[in-house]
Amino acid sequence: MDSLRGRLAALVGRDVSLALVDGRRLDDCWLVSQPRARRVGTAWVVHGGEDVFVPVEAIADVWEDSRARSRAA
């Protein structure tokens, strides 16, 4: 389960950082959902209070962001 899709699935609902293939990073994101089928090719994250849909092909790496604030209210 070390594939990118597997790691995304394991991190749904958590604060994450994404490294993109173009060299950019999205830090302090909340991973709302990941692609459930190969035909659906985007991950949904909330970044800076905005919904962002990132194509899986554009994601080089994903990891849990331990610096992020807890989302529990």
PQR file of N, CA, C, O and H, with PARSE charges and radii, in Angstrom:
ATOM      1  N   MET A   1       0.834  -1.204   0.000 -0.4000 1.5000
ATOM      2  CA  MET A   1       0.000   0.000   0.000 -0.0000 2.0000
ATOM      3  C   MET A   1       0.869   1.254   0.000  0.5500 1.7000
ATOM      4  O   MET A   1       0.472   2.290   0.536 -0.5500 1.4000
ATOM      5  N   ASP A   2       2.030   1.161  -0.590 -0.4000 1.5000
ATOM      6  CA  ASP A   2       2.929   2.306  -0.632 -0.0000 2.0000
ATOM      7  C   ASP A   2       2.692   3.164  -1.870  0.5500 1.7000
ATOM      8  O   ASP A   2       3.397   4.152  -2.075 -0.5500 1.4000
ATOM      9  H   ASP A   2       2.352   0.320  -1.025  0.4000 1.0000
ATOM     10  N   SER A   3       1.726   2.810  -2.684 -0.4000 1.5000
ATOM     11  CA  SER A   3       1.440   3.627  -3.866 -0.0000 2.0000
ATOM     12  C   SER A   3       0.911   4.984  -3.420  0.5500 1.7000
ATOM     13  O   SER A   3       0.435   5.134  -2.295 -0.5500 1.4000
ATOM     14  H   SER A   3       1.154   2.008  -2.517  0.4000 1.0000
ATOM     15  N   LEU A   4       0.997   5.955  -4.294 -0.4000 1.5000
ATOM     16  CA  LEU A   4       0.501   7.291  -3.988 -0.0000 2.0000
ATOM     17  C   LEU A   4      -0.981   7.241  -3.642  0.5500 1.7000
ATOM     18  O   LEU A   4      -1.408   7.865  -2.671 -0.5500 1.4000
ATOM     19  H   LEU A   4       1.384   5.833  -5.208  0.4000 1.0000
ATOM     20  N   ARG A   5      -1.761   6.518  -4.411 -0.4000 1.5000
ATOM     21  CA  ARG A   5      -3.200   6.417  -4.122 -0.0000 2.0000
ATOM     22  C   ARG A   5      -3.439   5.768  -2.768  0.5500 1.7000
ATOM     23  O   ARG A   5      -4.353   6.172  -2.049 -0.5500 1.4000
ATOM     24  H   ARG A   5      -1.414   6.010  -5.200  0.4000 1.0000
ATOM     25  N   GLY A   6      -2.644   4.780  -2.406 -0.4000 1.5000
ATOM     26  CA  GLY A   6      -2.769   4.140  -1.102 -0.0000 2.0000
ATOM     27  C   GLY A   6      -2.439   5.093   0.029  0.5500 1.7000
ATOM     28  O   GLY A   6      -3.121   5.112   1.053 -0.5500 1.4000
ATOM     29  H   GLY A   6      -1.902   4.452  -2.990  0.4000 1.0000
ATOM     30  N   ARG A   7      -1.393   5.886  -0.155 -0.4000 1.5000
ATOM     31  CA  ARG A   7      -1.024   6.868   0.869 -0.0000 2.0000
ATOM     32  C   ARG A   7      -2.084   7.951   0.993  0.5500 1.7000
ATOM     33  O   ARG A   7      -2.401   8.390   2.099 -0.5500 1.4000
ATOM     34  H   ARG A   7      -0.839   5.871  -0.987  0.4000 1.0000
ATOM     35  N   LEU A   8      -2.637   8.387  -0.144 -0.4000 1.5000
ATOM     36  CA  LEU A   8      -3.726   9.363  -0.097 -0.0000 2.0000
ATOM     37  C   LEU A   8      -4.911   8.797   0.682  0.5500 1.7000
ATOM     38  O   LEU A   8      -5.482   9.479   1.534 -0.5500 1.4000
ATOM     39  H   LEU A   8      -2.379   8.031  -1.042  0.4000 1.0000
ATOM     40  N   ALA A   9      -5.277   7.553   0.389 -0.4000 1.5000
ATOM     41  CA  ALA A   9      -6.414   6.927   1.078 -0.0000 2.0000
ATOM     42  C   ALA A   9      -6.181   6.887   2.583  0.5500 1.7000
ATOM     43  O   ALA A   9      -7.108   7.117   3.359 -0.5500 1.4000
ATOM     44  H   ALA A   9      -4.813   6.999  -0.302  0.4000 1.0000
ATOM     45  N   ALA A  10      -4.962   6.600   3.000 -0.4000 1.5000
ATOM     46  CA  ALA A  10      -4.649   6.501   4.428 -0.0000 2.0000
ATOM     47  C   ALA A  10      -4.672   7.860   5.125  0.5500 1.7000
ATOM     48  O   ALA A  10      -4.802   7.924   6.348 -0.5500 1.4000
ATOM     49  H   ALA A  10      -4.208   6.413   2.369  0.4000 1.0000
ATOM     50  N   LEU A  11      -4.548   8.939   4.365 -0.4000 1.5000
ATOM     51  CA  LEU A  11      -4.453  10.271   4.955 -0.0000 2.0000
ATOM     52  C   LEU A  11      -5.729  11.098   4.845  0.5500 1.7000
ATOM     53  O   LEU A  11      -5.745  12.249   5.280 -0.5500 1.4000
ATOM     54  H   LEU A  11      -4.442   8.887   3.372  0.4000 1.0000
ATOM     55  N   VAL A  12      -6.790  10.548   4.279 -0.4000 1.5000
ATOM     56  CA  VAL A  12      -8.049  11.287   4.161 -0.0000 2.0000
ATOM     57  C   VAL A  12      -8.503  11.725   5.552  0.5500 1.7000
ATOM     58  O   VAL A  12      -8.497  10.938   6.499 -0.5500 1.4000
ATOM     59  H   VAL A  12      -6.776   9.613   3.925  0.4000 1.0000
ATOM     60  N   GLY A  13      -8.894  12.994   5.656 -0.4000 1.5000
ATOM     61  CA  GLY A  13      -9.352  13.552   6.920 -0.0000 2.0000
ATOM     62  C   GLY A  13      -8.244  14.121   7.781  0.5500 1.7000
ATOM     63  O   GLY A  13      -8.495  14.584   8.893 -0.5500 1.4000
ATOM     64  H   GLY A  13      -8.899  13.633   4.887  0.4000 1.0000
ATOM     65  N   ARG A  14      -7.025  14.091   7.278 -0.4000 1.5000
ATOM     66  CA  ARG A  14      -5.874  14.577   8.052 -0.0000 2.0000
ATOM     67  C   ARG A  14      -5.260  15.808   7.396  0.5500 1.7000
ATOM     68  O   ARG A  14      -5.525  16.128   6.237 -0.5500 1.4000
ATOM     69  H   ARG A  14      -6.822  13.715   6.374  0.4000 1.0000
ATOM     70  N   ASP A  15      -4.439  16.477   8.179 -0.4000 1.5000
ATOM     71  CA  ASP A  15      -3.667  17.606   7.651 -0.0000 2.0000
ATOM     72  C   ASP A  15      -2.459  17.049   6.920  0.5500 1.7000
ATOM     73  O   ASP A  15      -1.724  16.221   7.459 -0.5500 1.4000
ATOM     74  H   ASP A  15      -4.224  16.218   9.121  0.4000 1.0000
ATOM     75  N   VAL A  16      -2.258  17.505   5.692 -0.4000 1.5000
ATOM     76  CA  VAL A  16      -1.193  16.974   4.854 -0.0000 2.0000
ATOM     77  C   VAL A  16      -0.432  18.094   4.153  0.5500 1.7000
ATOM     78  O   VAL A  16      -0.861  19.248   4.125 -0.5500 1.4000
ATOM     79  H   VAL A  16      -2.855  18.177   5.255  0.4000 1.0000
ATOM     80  N   SER A  17       0.694  17.716   3.597 -0.4000 1.5000
ATOM     81  CA  SER A  17       1.436  18.548   2.660 -0.0000 2.0000
ATOM     82  C   SER A  17       1.571  17.748   1.375  0.5500 1.7000
ATOM     83  O   SER A  17       1.710  16.525   1.397 -0.5500 1.4000
ATOM     84  H   SER A  17       1.042  16.779   3.620  0.4000 1.0000
ATOM     85  N   LEU A  18       1.529  18.460   0.257 -0.4000 1.5000
ATOM     86  CA  LEU A  18       1.676  17.837  -1.054 -0.0000 2.0000
ATOM     87  C   LEU A  18       2.884  18.438  -1.758  0.5500 1.7000
ATOM     88  O   LEU A  18       3.061  19.656  -1.765 -0.5500 1.4000
ATOM     89  H   LEU A  18       1.416  19.453   0.239  0.4000 1.0000
ATOM     90  N   ALA A  19       3.703  17.597  -2.341 -0.4000 1.5000
ATOM     91  CA  ALA A  19       4.762  18.046  -3.248 -0.0000 2.0000
ATOM     92  C   ALA A  19       4.239  17.768  -4.657  0.5500 1.7000
ATOM     93  O   ALA A  19       3.817  16.652  -4.963 -0.5500 1.4000
ATOM     94  H   ALA A  19       3.559  16.607  -2.335  0.4000 1.0000
ATOM     95  N   LEU A  20       4.271  18.775  -5.495 -0.4000 1.5000
ATOM     96  CA  LEU A  20       3.774  18.625  -6.860 -0.0000 2.0000
ATOM     97  C   LEU A  20       4.928  18.382  -7.822  0.5500 1.7000
ATOM     98  O   LEU A  20       6.064  18.776  -7.558 -0.5500 1.4000
ATOM     99  H   LEU A  20       4.614  19.681  -5.247  0.4000 1.0000
ATOM    100  N   VAL A  21       4.629  17.735  -8.932 -0.4000 1.5000
ATOM    101  CA  VAL A  21       5.682  17.383  -9.886 -0.0000 2.0000
ATOM    102  C   VAL A  21       6.358  18.607 -10.493  0.5500 1.7000
ATOM    103  O   VAL A  21       7.485  18.505 -10.978 -0.5500 1.4000
ATOM    104  H   VAL A  21       3.707  17.415  -9.147  0.4000 1.0000
ATOM    105  N   ASP A  22       5.690  19.773 -10.477 -0.4000 1.5000
ATOM    106  CA  ASP A  22       6.301  20.983 -11.043 -0.0000 2.0000
ATOM    107  C   ASP A  22       7.199  21.708 -10.035  0.5500 1.7000
ATOM    108  O   ASP A  22       7.708  22.791 -10.323 -0.5500 1.4000
ATOM    109  H   ASP A  22       4.774  19.856 -10.083  0.4000 1.0000
ATOM    110  N   GLY A  23       7.394  21.100  -8.839 -0.4000 1.5000
ATOM    111  CA  GLY A  23       8.281  21.679  -7.841 -0.0000 2.0000
ATOM    112  C   GLY A  23       7.568  22.491  -6.770  0.5500 1.7000
ATOM    113  O   GLY A  23       8.172  22.822  -5.749 -0.5500 1.4000
ATOM    114  H   GLY A  23       6.980  20.220  -8.606  0.4000 1.0000
ATOM    115  N   ARG A  24       6.294  22.821  -6.980 -0.4000 1.5000
ATOM    116  CA  ARG A  24       5.550  23.565  -5.961 -0.0000 2.0000
ATOM    117  C   ARG A  24       5.139  22.642  -4.823  0.5500 1.7000
ATOM    118  O   ARG A  24       5.133  21.419  -4.963 -0.5500 1.4000
ATOM    119  H   ARG A  24       5.803  22.553  -7.809  0.4000 1.0000
ATOM    120  N   ARG A  25       4.793  23.259  -3.685 -0.4000 1.5000
ATOM    121  CA  ARG A  25       4.272  22.508  -2.539 -0.0000 2.0000
ATOM    122  C   ARG A  25       3.007  23.173  -2.043  0.5500 1.7000
ATOM    123  O   ARG A  25       2.858  24.394  -2.106 -0.5500 1.4000
ATOM    124  H   ARG A  25       4.798  24.253  -3.571  0.4000 1.0000
ATOM    125  N   LEU A  26       2.110  22.361  -1.555 -0.4000 1.5000
ATOM    126  CA  LEU A  26       0.925  22.845  -0.863 -0.0000 2.0000
ATOM    127  C   LEU A  26       1.034  22.330   0.566  0.5500 1.7000
ATOM    128  O   LEU A  26       0.829  21.145   0.826 -0.5500 1.4000
ATOM    129  H   LEU A  26       2.231  21.369  -1.504  0.4000 1.0000
ATOM    130  N   ASP A  27       1.357  23.227   1.486 -0.4000 1.5000
ATOM    131  CA  ASP A  27       1.498  22.854   2.892 -0.0000 2.0000
ATOM    132  C   ASP A  27       0.250  23.255   3.657  0.5500 1.7000
ATOM    133  O   ASP A  27      -0.516  24.113   3.218 -0.5500 1.4000
ATOM    134  H   ASP A  27       1.523  24.190   1.275  0.4000 1.0000
ATOM    135  N   ASP A  28       0.056  22.623   4.805 -0.4000 1.5000
ATOM    136  CA  ASP A  28      -1.067  22.904   5.702 -0.0000 2.0000
ATOM    137  C   ASP A  28      -2.401  22.785   4.968  0.5500 1.7000
ATOM    138  O   ASP A  28      -3.222  23.702   4.980 -0.5500 1.4000
ATOM    139  H   ASP A  28       0.678  21.925   5.162  0.4000 1.0000
ATOM    140  N   CYS A  29      -2.591  21.644   4.337 -0.4000 1.5000
ATOM    141  CA  CYS A  29      -3.848  21.329   3.655 -0.0000 2.0000
ATOM    142  C   CYS A  29      -4.625  20.322   4.482  0.5500 1.7000
ATOM    143  O   CYS A  29      -4.063  19.618   5.321 -0.5500 1.4000
ATOM    144  H   CYS A  29      -1.924  20.899   4.327  0.4000 1.0000
ATOM    145  N   TRP A  30      -5.915  20.264   4.236 -0.4000 1.5000
ATOM    146  CA  TRP A  30      -6.745  19.217   4.813 -0.0000 2.0000
ATOM    147  C   TRP A  30      -7.210  18.357   3.654  0.5500 1.7000
ATOM    148  O   TRP A  30      -7.866  18.854   2.739 -0.5500 1.4000
ATOM    149  H   TRP A  30      -6.372  20.836   3.555  0.4000 1.0000
ATOM    150  N   LEU A  31      -6.880  17.077   3.681 -0.4000 1.5000
ATOM    151  CA  LEU A  31      -7.250  16.156   2.603 -0.0000 2.0000
ATOM    152  C   LEU A  31      -8.682  15.694   2.821  0.5500 1.7000
ATOM    153  O   LEU A  31      -8.960  14.922   3.738 -0.5500 1.4000
ATOM    154  H   LEU A  31      -6.347  16.673   4.424  0.4000 1.0000
ATOM    155  N   VAL A  32      -9.587  16.170   1.976 -0.4000 1.5000
ATOM    156  CA  VAL A  32     -11.005  15.862   2.102 -0.0000 2.0000
ATOM    157  C   VAL A  32     -11.319  14.509   1.487  0.5500 1.7000
ATOM    158  O   VAL A  32     -11.989  13.683   2.107 -0.5500 1.4000
ATOM    159  H   VAL A  32      -9.361  16.797   1.231  0.4000 1.0000
ATOM    160  N   SER A  33     -10.838  14.278   0.274 -0.4000 1.5000
ATOM    161  CA  SER A  33     -11.071  12.978  -0.365 -0.0000 2.0000
ATOM    162  C   SER A  33      -9.979  12.702  -1.375  0.5500 1.7000
ATOM    163  O   SER A  33      -9.276  13.600  -1.839 -0.5500 1.4000
ATOM    164  H   SER A  33     -10.293  14.949  -0.229  0.4000 1.0000
ATOM    165  N   GLN A  34      -9.865  11.444  -1.692 -0.4000 1.5000
ATOM    166  CA  GLN A  34      -8.886  10.982  -2.674 -0.0000 2.0000
ATOM    167  C   GLN A  34      -9.642  10.237  -3.759  0.5500 1.7000
ATOM    168  O   GLN A  34     -10.795   9.860  -3.550 -0.5500 1.4000
ATOM    169  H   GLN A  34     -10.435  10.714  -1.315  0.4000 1.0000
ATOM    170  N   PRO A  35      -9.030  10.018  -4.902 -0.5600 1.5000
ATOM    171  CA  PRO A  35      -9.696   9.292  -5.977  0.2800 2.0000
ATOM    172  C   PRO A  35     -10.051   7.879  -5.543  0.5500 1.7000
ATOM    173  O   PRO A  35      -9.200   7.150  -5.035 -0.5500 1.4000
ATOM    174  N   ARG A  36     -11.295   7.494  -5.740 -0.4000 1.5000
ATOM    175  CA  ARG A  36     -11.721   6.143  -5.362 -0.0000 2.0000
ATOM    176  C   ARG A  36     -11.652   5.180  -6.526  0.5500 1.7000
ATOM    177  O   ARG A  36     -11.663   3.963  -6.341 -0.5500 1.4000
ATOM    178  H   ARG A  36     -11.987   8.087  -6.153  0.4000 1.0000
ATOM    179  N   ALA A  37     -11.583   5.718  -7.703 -0.4000 1.5000
ATOM    180  CA  ALA A  37     -11.485   4.884  -8.898 -0.0000 2.0000
ATOM    181  C   ALA A  37     -10.459   5.511  -9.831  0.5500 1.7000
ATOM    182  O   ALA A  37     -10.235   6.721  -9.792 -0.5500 1.4000
ATOM    183  H   ALA A  37     -11.575   6.706  -7.853  0.4000 1.0000
ATOM    184  N   ARG A  38      -9.859   4.716 -10.639 -0.4000 1.5000
ATOM    185  CA  ARG A  38      -8.826   5.234 -11.561 -0.0000 2.0000
ATOM    186  C   ARG A  38      -9.378   6.298 -12.502  0.5500 1.7000
ATOM    187  O   ARG A  38      -8.638   7.177 -12.943 -0.5500 1.4000
ATOM    188  H   ARG A  38     -10.041   3.734 -10.671  0.4000 1.0000
ATOM    189  N   ARG A  39     -10.659   6.228 -12.810 -0.4000 1.5000
ATOM    190  CA  ARG A  39     -11.236   7.201 -13.728 -0.0000 2.0000
ATOM    191  C   ARG A  39     -11.415   8.580 -13.085  0.5500 1.7000
ATOM    192  O   ARG A  39     -11.546   9.582 -13.788 -0.5500 1.4000
ATOM    193  H   ARG A  39     -11.260   5.514 -12.451  0.4000 1.0000
ATOM    194  N   VAL A  40     -11.420   8.629 -11.750 -0.4000 1.5000
ATOM    195  CA  VAL A  40     -11.527   9.894 -11.032 -0.0000 2.0000
ATOM    196  C   VAL A  40     -10.123  10.274 -10.609  0.5500 1.7000
ATOM    197  O   VAL A  40      -9.558   9.668  -9.699 -0.5500 1.4000
ATOM    198  H   VAL A  40     -11.314   7.815 -11.178  0.4000 1.0000
ATOM    199  N   GLY A  41      -9.564  11.267 -11.259 -0.4000 1.5000
ATOM    200  CA  GLY A  41      -8.150  11.526 -11.090 -0.0000 2.0000
ATOM    201  C   GLY A  41      -7.764  12.731 -10.272  0.5500 1.7000
ATOM    202  O   GLY A  41      -6.695  13.300 -10.497 -0.5500 1.4000
ATOM    203  H   GLY A  41     -10.024  11.759 -11.998  0.4000 1.0000
ATOM    204  N   THR A  42      -8.615  13.155  -9.302 -0.4000 1.5000
ATOM    205  CA  THR A  42      -8.238  14.317  -8.504 -0.0000 2.0000
ATOM    206  C   THR A  42      -8.380  14.038  -7.017  0.5500 1.7000
ATOM    207  O   THR A  42      -9.243  13.278  -6.579 -0.5500 1.4000
ATOM    208  H   THR A  42      -9.482  12.692  -9.120  0.4000 1.0000
ATOM    209  N   ALA A  43      -7.507  14.677  -6.262 -0.4000 1.5000
ATOM    210  CA  ALA A  43      -7.610  14.683  -4.808 -0.0000 2.0000
ATOM    211  C   ALA A  43      -8.200  16.038  -4.416  0.5500 1.7000
ATOM    212  O   ALA A  43      -7.845  17.065  -4.993 -0.5500 1.4000
ATOM    213  H   ALA A  43      -6.806  15.295  -6.618  0.4000 1.0000
ATOM    214  N   TRP A  44      -9.088  16.035  -3.447 -0.4000 1.5000
ATOM    215  CA  TRP A  44      -9.734  17.262  -2.975 -0.0000 2.0000
ATOM    216  C   TRP A  44      -9.085  17.661  -1.666  0.5500 1.7000
ATOM    217  O   TRP A  44      -9.119  16.908  -0.693 -0.5500 1.4000
ATOM    218  H   TRP A  44      -9.377  15.200  -2.978  0.4000 1.0000
ATOM    219  N   VAL A  45      -8.490  18.850  -1.640 -0.4000 1.5000
ATOM    220  CA  VAL A  45      -7.884  19.379  -0.427 -0.0000 2.0000
ATOM    221  C   VAL A  45      -8.444  20.775  -0.159  0.5500 1.7000
ATOM    222  O   VAL A  45      -8.904  21.461  -1.071 -0.5500 1.4000
ATOM    223  H   VAL A  45      -8.462  19.462  -2.430  0.4000 1.0000
ATOM    224  N   VAL A  46      -8.395  21.173   1.091 -0.4000 1.5000
ATOM    225  CA  VAL A  46      -8.706  22.550   1.459 -0.0000 2.0000
ATOM    226  C   VAL A  46      -7.376  23.193   1.804  0.5500 1.7000
ATOM    227  O   VAL A  46      -6.665  22.752   2.707 -0.5500 1.4000
ATOM    228  H   VAL A  46      -8.021  20.615   1.832  0.4000 1.0000
ATOM    229  N   HIS A  47      -7.056  24.252   1.061 -0.4000 1.5000
ATOM    230  CA  HIS A  47      -5.774  24.941   1.236 -0.0000 2.0000
ATOM    231  C   HIS A  47      -6.056  26.437   1.333  0.5500 1.7000
ATOM    232  O   HIS A  47      -6.611  27.030   0.407 -0.5500 1.4000
ATOM    233  H   HIS A  47      -7.634  24.611   0.328  0.4000 1.0000
ATOM    234  N   GLY A  48      -5.679  27.035   2.439 -0.4000 1.5000
ATOM    235  CA  GLY A  48      -5.924  28.470   2.613 -0.0000 2.0000
ATOM    236  C   GLY A  48      -7.404  28.799   2.630  0.5500 1.7000
ATOM    237  O   GLY A  48      -7.800  29.884   2.204 -0.5500 1.4000
ATOM    238  H   GLY A  48      -5.229  26.553   3.190  0.4000 1.0000
ATOM    239  N   GLY A  49      -8.228  27.881   3.115 -0.4000 1.5000
ATOM    240  CA  GLY A  49      -9.671  28.107   3.183 -0.0000 2.0000
ATOM    241  C   GLY A  49     -10.403  27.897   1.875  0.5500 1.7000
ATOM    242  O   GLY A  49     -11.612  28.121   1.807 -0.5500 1.4000
ATOM    243  H   GLY A  49      -7.906  27.000   3.461  0.4000 1.0000
ATOM    244  N   GLU A  50      -9.711  27.478   0.844 -0.4000 1.5000
ATOM    245  CA  GLU A  50     -10.302  27.272  -0.481 -0.0000 2.0000
ATOM    246  C   GLU A  50     -10.268  25.806  -0.868  0.5500 1.7000
ATOM    247  O   GLU A  50      -9.308  25.104  -0.551 -0.5500 1.4000
ATOM    248  H   GLU A  50      -8.729  27.296   0.899  0.4000 1.0000
ATOM    249  N   ASP A  51     -11.303  25.333  -1.549 -0.4000 1.5000
ATOM    250  CA  ASP A  51     -11.304  23.985  -2.111 -0.0000 2.0000
ATOM    251  C   ASP A  51     -10.366  23.950  -3.307  0.5500 1.7000
ATOM    252  O   ASP A  51     -10.441  24.803  -4.191 -0.5500 1.4000
ATOM    253  H   ASP A  51     -12.084  25.903  -1.807  0.4000 1.0000
ATOM    254  N   VAL A  52      -9.487  22.963  -3.328 -0.4000 1.5000
ATOM    255  CA  VAL A  52      -8.540  22.798  -4.427 -0.0000 2.0000
ATOM    256  C   VAL A  52      -8.620  21.342  -4.883  0.5500 1.7000
ATOM    257  O   VAL A  52      -8.576  20.424  -4.064 -0.5500 1.4000
ATOM    258  H   VAL A  52      -9.427  22.270  -2.610  0.4000 1.0000
ATOM    259  N   PHE A  53      -8.737  21.143  -6.173 -0.4000 1.5000
ATOM    260  CA  PHE A  53      -8.793  19.804  -6.746 -0.0000 2.0000
ATOM    261  C   PHE A  53      -7.500  19.584  -7.514  0.5500 1.7000
ATOM    262  O   PHE A  53      -7.249  20.227  -8.534 -0.5500 1.4000
ATOM    263  H   PHE A  53      -8.773  21.888  -6.839  0.4000 1.0000
ATOM    264  N   VAL A  54      -6.684  18.667  -7.010 -0.4000 1.5000
ATOM    265  CA  VAL A  54      -5.345  18.450  -7.553 -0.0000 2.0000
ATOM    266  C   VAL A  54      -5.319  17.137  -8.329  0.5500 1.7000
ATOM    267  O   VAL A  54      -5.616  16.087  -7.761 -0.5500 1.4000
ATOM    268  H   VAL A  54      -6.888  18.144  -6.182  0.4000 1.0000
ATOM    269  N   PRO A  55      -4.973  17.173  -9.612 -0.5600 1.5000
ATOM    270  CA  PRO A  55      -4.857  15.915 -10.367  0.2800 2.0000
ATOM    271  C   PRO A  55      -3.805  15.010  -9.731  0.5500 1.7000
ATOM    272  O   PRO A  55      -2.719  15.465  -9.372 -0.5500 1.4000
ATOM    273  N   VAL A  56      -4.131  13.743  -9.596 -0.4000 1.5000
ATOM    274  CA  VAL A  56      -3.199  12.795  -8.979 -0.0000 2.0000
ATOM    275  C   VAL A  56      -1.889  12.772  -9.751  0.5500 1.7000
ATOM    276  O   VAL A  56      -0.824  12.627  -9.151 -0.5500 1.4000
ATOM    277  H   VAL A  56      -5.013  13.373  -9.887  0.4000 1.0000
ATOM    278  N   GLU A  57      -1.946  12.910 -11.050 -0.4000 1.5000
ATOM    279  CA  GLU A  57      -0.736  12.906 -11.872 -0.0000 2.0000
ATOM    280  C   GLU A  57       0.179  14.079 -11.538  0.5500 1.7000
ATOM    281  O   GLU A  57       1.369  14.039 -11.850 -0.5500 1.4000
ATOM    282  H   GLU A  57      -2.811  13.028 -11.538  0.4000 1.0000
ATOM    283  N   ALA A  58      -0.363  15.132 -10.904 -0.4000 1.5000
ATOM    284  CA  ALA A  58       0.431  16.306 -10.548 -0.0000 2.0000
ATOM    285  C   ALA A  58       1.067  16.177  -9.168  0.5500 1.7000
ATOM    286  O   ALA A  58       1.858  17.034  -8.775 -0.5500 1.4000
ATOM    287  H   ALA A  58      -1.330  15.165 -10.651  0.4000 1.0000
ATOM    288  N   ILE A  59       0.733  15.114  -8.423 -0.4000 1.5000
ATOM    289  CA  ILE A  59       1.248  14.934  -7.068 -0.0000 2.0000
ATOM    290  C   ILE A  59       2.469  14.020  -7.104  0.5500 1.7000
ATOM    291  O   ILE A  59       2.391  12.877  -7.554 -0.5500 1.4000
ATOM    292  H   ILE A  59       0.090  14.418  -8.743  0.4000 1.0000
ATOM    293  N   ALA A  60       3.594  14.541  -6.624 -0.4000 1.5000
ATOM    294  CA  ALA A  60       4.819  13.747  -6.552 -0.0000 2.0000
ATOM    295  C   ALA A  60       4.916  12.998  -5.226  0.5500 1.7000
ATOM    296  O   ALA A  60       5.425  11.878  -5.175 -0.5500 1.4000
ATOM    297  H   ALA A  60       3.656  15.470  -6.259  0.4000 1.0000
ATOM    298  N   ASP A  61       4.420  13.627  -4.140 -0.4000 1.5000
ATOM    299  CA  ASP A  61       4.492  12.999  -2.820 -0.0000 2.0000
ATOM    300  C   ASP A  61       3.446  13.624  -1.915  0.5500 1.7000
ATOM    301  O   ASP A  61       3.004  14.750  -2.143 -0.5500 1.4000
ATOM    302  H   ASP A  61       4.006  14.537  -4.182  0.4000 1.0000
ATOM    303  N   VAL A  62       3.053  12.882  -0.884 -0.4000 1.5000
ATOM    304  CA  VAL A  62       2.095  13.358   0.124 -0.0000 2.0000
ATOM    305  C   VAL A  62       2.534  12.816   1.473  0.5500 1.7000
ATOM    306  O   VAL A  62       2.987  11.675   1.571 -0.5500 1.4000
ATOM    307  H   VAL A  62       3.412  11.967  -0.698  0.4000 1.0000
ATOM    308  N   TRP A  63       2.402  13.629   2.511 -0.4000 1.5000
ATOM    309  CA  TRP A  63       2.748  13.182   3.848 -0.0000 2.0000
ATOM    310  C   TRP A  63       1.894  13.955   4.847  0.5500 1.7000
ATOM    311  O   TRP A  63       1.378  15.032   4.549 -0.5500 1.4000
ATOM    312  H   TRP A  63       2.034  14.556   2.431  0.4000 1.0000
ATOM    313  N   GLU A  64       1.758  13.374   6.049 -0.4000 1.5000
ATOM    314  CA  GLU A  64       1.004  14.038   7.109 -0.0000 2.0000
ATOM    315  C   GLU A  64       1.793  15.243   7.586  0.5500 1.7000
ATOM    316  O   GLU A  64       3.001  15.158   7.807 -0.5500 1.4000
ATOM    317  H   GLU A  64       2.178  12.499   6.291  0.4000 1.0000
ATOM    318  N   ASP A  65       1.105  16.364   7.743 -0.4000 1.5000
ATOM    319  CA  ASP A  65       1.737  17.612   8.160 -0.0000 2.0000
ATOM    320  C   ASP A  65       1.597  17.745   9.665  0.5500 1.7000
ATOM    321  O   ASP A  65       0.545  18.147  10.160 -0.5500 1.4000
ATOM    322  H   ASP A  65       0.124  16.434   7.563  0.4000 1.0000
ATOM    323  N   SER A  66       2.641  17.413  10.388 -0.4000 1.5000
ATOM    324  CA  SER A  66       2.596  17.429  11.852 -0.0000 2.0000
ATOM    325  C   SER A  66       2.566  18.847  12.413  0.5500 1.7000
ATOM    326  O   SER A  66       2.252  19.034  13.588 -0.5500 1.4000
ATOM    327  H   SER A  66       3.497  17.087   9.986  0.4000 1.0000
ATOM    328  N   ARG A  67       2.883  19.835  11.607 -0.4000 1.5000
ATOM    329  CA  ARG A  67       2.861  21.233  12.067 -0.0000 2.0000
ATOM    330  C   ARG A  67       1.466  21.824  12.049  0.5500 1.7000
ATOM    331  O   ARG A  67       1.220  22.850  12.683 -0.5500 1.4000
ATOM    332  H   ARG A  67       3.138  19.683  10.652  0.4000 1.0000
ATOM    333  N   ALA A  68       0.550  21.193  11.331 -0.4000 1.5000
ATOM    334  CA  ALA A  68      -0.780  21.754  11.124 -0.0000 2.0000
ATOM    335  C   ALA A  68      -1.600  21.750  12.410  0.5500 1.7000
ATOM    336  O   ALA A  68      -1.375  20.946  13.315 -0.5500 1.4000
ATOM    337  H   ALA A  68       0.749  20.360  10.815  0.4000 1.0000
ATOM    338  N   ARG A  69      -2.543  22.661  12.460 -0.4000 1.5000
ATOM    339  CA  ARG A  69      -3.448  22.743  13.598 -0.0000 2.0000
ATOM    340  C   ARG A  69      -4.439  21.606  13.584  0.5500 1.7000
ATOM    341  O   ARG A  69      -4.764  21.070  12.525 -0.5500 1.4000
ATOM    342  H   ARG A  69      -2.725  23.314  11.725  0.4000 1.0000
ATOM    343  N   SER A  70      -4.916  21.240  14.742 -0.4000 1.5000
ATOM    344  CA  SER A  70      -5.950  20.222  14.838 -0.0000 2.0000
ATOM    345  C   SER A  70      -7.252  20.782  14.297  0.5500 1.7000
ATOM    346  O   SER A  70      -7.601  21.927  14.584 -0.5500 1.4000
ATOM    347  H   SER A  70      -4.652  21.676  15.603  0.4000 1.0000
ATOM    348  N   ARG A  71      -7.967  19.997  13.524 -0.4000 1.5000
ATOM    349  CA  ARG A  71      -9.249  20.429  12.967 -0.0000 2.0000
ATOM    350  C   ARG A  71     -10.411  20.075  13.886  0.5500 1.7000
ATOM    351  O   ARG A  71     -11.551  20.447  13.608 -0.5500 1.4000
ATOM    352  H   ARG A  71      -7.683  19.067  13.291  0.4000 1.0000
ATOM    353  N   ALA A  72     -10.142  19.366  14.970 -0.4000 1.5000
ATOM    354  CA  ALA A  72     -11.220  19.001  15.890 -0.0000 2.0000
ATOM    355  C   ALA A  72     -11.717  20.249  16.616  0.5500 1.7000
ATOM    356  O   ALA A  72     -10.924  21.063  17.088 -0.5500 1.4000
ATOM    357  H   ALA A  72      -9.216  19.063  15.196  0.4000 1.0000
ATOM    358  N   ALA A  73     -13.040  20.385  16.698 -0.4000 1.5000
ATOM    359  CA  ALA A  73     -13.603  21.582  17.337 -0.0000 2.0000
ATOM    360  C   ALA A  73     -14.233  21.231  18.662  0.5500 1.7000
ATOM    361  O   ALA A  73     -14.760  22.108  19.347 -0.5500 1.4000
ATOM    362  H   ALA A  73     -13.684  19.723  16.315  0.4000 1.0000
TER
END
